[in-house]
């Protein structure tokens, strides 16, 4: 074997080794690109703004009658939503607008709370009305079919009161939850696991709906009114198809309870989370700015490091490719020498 041929064999082996390294470099480059895009993915999945908006329970002044249960306390991080309503308290009276604020308890009713938040964020309840109002009992809404088409007519639309999304959730009980004054619960059909989108607010304590006081599984509560309870009580006394006088006559056994005048839900929105100790609401604007700047610096630093790493790999790869071209030319020369 001539020296030229031996050199050619060695150079071919080196070339194959280089191609293997180049393949590894391309794999590494692909991983670097994935990590480079990772910060963009993370920042694109930020939580809704309401989850970082802490609400001080001390600002709630219009609540229900307090009962000695765990529901009387607010807990950090509990989601809070607001119902913007407009209604006529009685005949020949001007419309009243107000806001009902409700705190939910995901620690005790996670499935029900998640279901409610999903419907709220989808705007399912915006523009519907309370279709069942029973004084000294409950005020019920949540049916997306209950919307006025032009002029409000108490008996229309005909399907109002029986609608929903078609997706039901299981009956969710917890020993910490009950039908205290101002509790919000899920309406359901005869089947225990048939709750969908409809809900009700207890205008007074309604422990007759609690599972321990019934033979049919009872009804599930998942939150409580924290502010605007006076609007709940006023809505409970509006004139209805069962009590057209609109007096304070207690009639918890009425079947229809359709308000004579529209009790409209203009919108329901997620507004924040309970923050009893000021963990979120106590953060100053400077601290929020510093927190945002800190996150930006972290992502920017990671981006710069990865960009430099990619640039280095590209440069090295280009150098190797130049060597590869040179090696190919050298092998060709060796082949020519061998034949001659």
Secondary structure, 3 states (H helix, E strand, C coil): CCHHHHHHHHHHHHHHHHHHHHHHHHHHHHHHHHHHHHHHHHHCCCCCHHHHCEECHHHCCCCCCCCCCHHHCCCCCCEEEEEEEEEECCCCCCEEEEEEEEEECCCCCHHHHHHHHHHHHCCCCCCEECCEECCCCEEEECCCCCECCCCCCCCCCCCCCCCCCCCCECCCCCCCCCCCCCEEEECCCCCCCCECCCEEEECCCCHHHCHHHCCCCCCCEEEEEEECHHHHHHHHCCCECCCCCCCCCCCCCCCCCCECCCCEEEEEEEEEEECCCCCCCCCCHHHHHHHHHHHHHHHHHHHHHHHHHHHHHHHHHHHHHHHHHHHHHHHHHHHHHHHC
